[in-house]
Amino acid sequence: MPPSPLPAPLRSPALLSALAVMLAACFAAITWQVLRHDVTAEPQFFLDQDDQARDLGGLLAVDPAVAGWVIDHRTGALTAAAHTVSALGATLSMTVLGTLACAVLLRAGDRSRAALVAVTGLGAAVIVFAGKRLIGRERPPAADRLAYEPSLSYPSGHSLGSCVVVAVCAAVFLPLLHRRTTRIAGAALAVAFVLSVGWSRVYLGVHWPTDVVGAWCAGAAWMALCLAVFHLRRPGPNESPTTADAAGG
């Protein structure tokens, strides 16, 4: 039985491309703020764990305020939940999820969607790797952290990776569900999970809020671009969707 179609905006290359551009612009704006006020600016306002002054002005002024509020409201139950959610959104967990999704799709003969999952997942890893090293933002003070993280801070790898992998799996598998209410519930659960992973990284003190928001913008932009390219190739008048997928379309 053919899968239920995605909503029209998620099947329109033009709309998806426009969304990708808008989200990429948001990521660029946040990145510029990080470079200007956290990495290269003259130090003014903030002392980190190494007693190095850092300017958290501009948009980044929200970082210590939000992070401080979260730290002040930590509880034992929330800490346990944050560790659990963070582990579920980690690189290893998302790699396992993406690999399983590819295996299921390949077993079903759907090479095109398996390629979509693989490309989006690998692309997310490249964005995180390159972004951290090119931007070089340090993490919040070590005294505030509840987890050990040796890598750089921007963008958040957990937030970007979970956003991309969960989103592409939702885009591929949710249309297979026949009940509309089930698809809506699945989409809501996916969104809630991605938001929870981002919250957990701020709660654990290993990321600034703008690390997470920037990661979401970059991940969603990449996801939208991949979907736009995926839907650019439509079956011809004499070609069924099944034939197109079998041909790797």
C-alpha positions in Angstrom: 0.0 0.0 0.0 1.6 3.4 -0.9 2.6 5.7 1.9 0.5 8.7 2.8 2.1 11.8 1.3 4.0 14.4 3.2 2.3 17.8 3.7 2.6 19.9 0.5 5.2 22.3 1.9 7.5 19.3 2.7 7.2 18.2 -1.0 7.8 21.5 -2.6 11.5 22.1 -3.6 10.9 25.8 -4.0 9.4 26.2 -0.5 12.0 23.9 1.0 14.8 25.8 -0.6 13.4 29.1 0.7 13.1 27.6 4.1 16.7 26.4 3.9 17.9 29.9 2.9 16.0 31.5 5.8 17.3 29.1 8.4 20.9 29.3 7.0 20.6 33.1 7.4 19.6 32.7 11.0 22.5 30.4 11.6 24.9 32.9 9.9 23.5 35.7 12.1 24.1 33.7 15.3 27.5 32.6 14.2 28.5 36.2 13.5 27.4 37.1 17.0 29.6 34.3 18.4 32.6 35.4 16.3 32.1 39.1 17.2 31.2 38.9 20.9 32.6 35.6 22.2 35.6 34.6 20.1 37.3 37.7 18.6 35.9 40.6 20.5 37.8 42.6 23.1 37.1 41.1 26.5 34.7 43.1 28.7 32.1 41.2 30.7 32.6 37.6 31.6 35.4 35.5 33.3 35.5 31.9 32.3 37.0 29.0 34.3 40.5 30.0 33.2 40.0 33.5 34.4 40.0 34.8 30.8 37.6 37.7 30.2 35.1 37.2 27.5 32.6 39.6 26.0 29.1 38.1 25.9 27.4 41.2 24.5 24.9 41.5 21.7 22.7 38.5 21.2 25.0 36.5 23.4 24.0 38.5 26.4 21.1 36.0 26.8 23.5 33.1 27.3 24.7 33.7 30.9 21.2 34.9 32.0 19.4 31.8 30.6 22.2 29.4 31.7 22.2 30.9 35.2 18.5 30.6 35.5 18.6 26.9 34.5 21.4 26.2 36.9 19.5 27.8 39.8 16.5 25.5 39.1 18.3 22.2 38.9 16.8 19.3 40.9 17.8 15.6 41.3 15.0 14.4 39.1 15.6 16.9 36.3 19.4 16.1 36.4 18.7 12.4 35.9 16.3 13.2 33.1 18.8 15.5 31.4 21.5 12.9 31.5 19.1 10.3 30.0 17.9 12.6 27.2 21.4 13.7 26.4 22.6 10.2 26.1 19.7 9.4 23.8 20.6 12.4 21.6 24.3 11.6 21.5 26.3 10.9 18.4 26.3 7.1 19.0 22.6 6.9 19.5 21.8 9.0 16.4 24.3 6.9 14.4 22.6 3.7 15.5 19.1 5.2 14.6 20.3 6.4 11.2 22.0 3.1 10.4 18.9 1.1 11.4 16.7 3.4 9.3 19.0 2.9 6.3 18.9 -0.9 6.8 15.1 -1.0 7.0 14.8 1.1 3.8 17.4 -0.9 1.9 15.7 -4.2 2.9 12.4 -2.7 1.6 14.2 -1.8 -1.7 13.9 1.9 -1.1 17.4 3.0 -2.1 16.5 6.7 -2.7 15.2 7.3 0.9 18.0 5.2 2.3 20.4 7.6 0.5 18.4 10.6 1.9 18.9 9.3 5.5 22.6 8.6 4.9 23.4 11.9 3.2 21.6 14.0 5.8 23.2 12.2 8.7 26.7 12.3 7.3 26.3 16.0 6.3 25.2 16.8 9.9 28.4 15.2 11.2 30.5 17.3 8.7 28.7 20.5 9.7 29.4 19.9 13.4 33.0 18.9 12.9 33.8 21.9 10.7 31.8 24.4 12.7 33.4 23.6 16.0 36.9 23.9 14.5 36.3 26.9 12.4 34.5 28.9 15.0 36.4 27.7 18.1 34.0 28.7 20.8 34.8 27.5 24.3 32.2 25.8 26.5 30.6 27.4 29.6 32.6 27.4 32.9 33.7 24.0 34.0 32.3 24.7 37.5 28.7 24.8 36.0 29.0 21.5 34.1 27.4 18.2 35.1 29.1 16.3 32.3 32.5 16.0 30.8 32.9 17.3 27.3 36.4 17.8 25.8 35.3 19.3 22.5 34.5 22.9 21.5 31.0 24.4 22.0 29.5 25.8 18.8 27.4 24.4 17.3 26.0 21.8 19.7 26.6 18.4 18.2 23.9 16.7 20.2 21.3 19.4 19.1 22.3 19.4 15.5 22.6 15.7 15.1 19.4 14.8 16.8 17.5 17.5 14.8 18.7 16.1 11.5 18.5 12.4 12.2 15.1 12.5 13.9 13.7 14.9 11.3 14.8 12.8 8.4 13.5 9.6 10.0 10.2 11.3 10.7 10.0 12.5 7.1 10.6 9.0 5.8 8.6 6.9 8.1 5.7 9.0 9.4 4.0 9.0 6.0 3.8 5.2 6.2 1.4 5.5 9.1 -2.2 5.5 7.8 -4.0 7.3 10.7 -3.6 11.1 10.5 -3.7 11.4 14.3 -0.9 8.9 14.6 1.2 10.8 12.2 0.6 14.1 14.1 1.4 12.4 17.4 4.6 11.0 15.9 5.6 14.4 14.6 4.9 16.0 18.0 7.0 13.4 19.7 9.9 14.0 17.3 9.8 17.7 17.9 9.6 17.2 21.7 12.6 14.9 21.6 14.7 17.4 19.7 13.8 20.2 22.0 14.5 18.1 25.0 18.0 17.2 23.8 18.8 20.9 23.4 17.4 21.7 26.8 19.5 18.9 28.3 22.7 20.3 27.0 22.0 23.7 28.5 20.8 22.2 31.7 24.0 20.1 32.1 26.0 23.2 31.6 27.9 22.0 28.6 26.5 24.4 26.1 25.3 28.0 25.9 21.7 28.5 24.7 23.0 30.1 21.4 25.0 26.9 20.8 21.8 25.0 20.7 19.7 27.5 18.8 22.4 27.9 16.2 22.7 24.1 15.9 18.9 23.8 15.3 19.0 26.5 12.6 21.9 24.8 10.8 20.4 21.3 11.2 17.0 22.4 10.0 18.5 24.3 7.0 20.5 21.2 6.0 17.5 19.0 6.3 15.3 21.4 4.2 18.0 21.5 1.5 18.3 17.7 1.4 14.5 17.3 1.1 14.4 20.0 -1.6 17.0 18.1 -3.7 15.2 14.8 -2.9 11.9 16.1 -4.3 13.4 17.8 -7.3 13.3 14.5 -9.2 9.7 13.6 -9.7 8.4 10.6 -11.6 7.8 11.2 -15.3 4.4 10.6 -16.9 5.3 7.0 -17.7 7.2 6.3 -14.5 5.5 5.3 -11.3 6.8 6.4 -7.9 7.8 2.8 -7.2 9.8 2.6 -10.4 11.5 5.9 -9.6 12.5 4.7 -6.2 13.8 1.4 -7.5 15.9 3.3 -9.9 17.5 5.3 -7.1 15.5 8.5 -7.8 
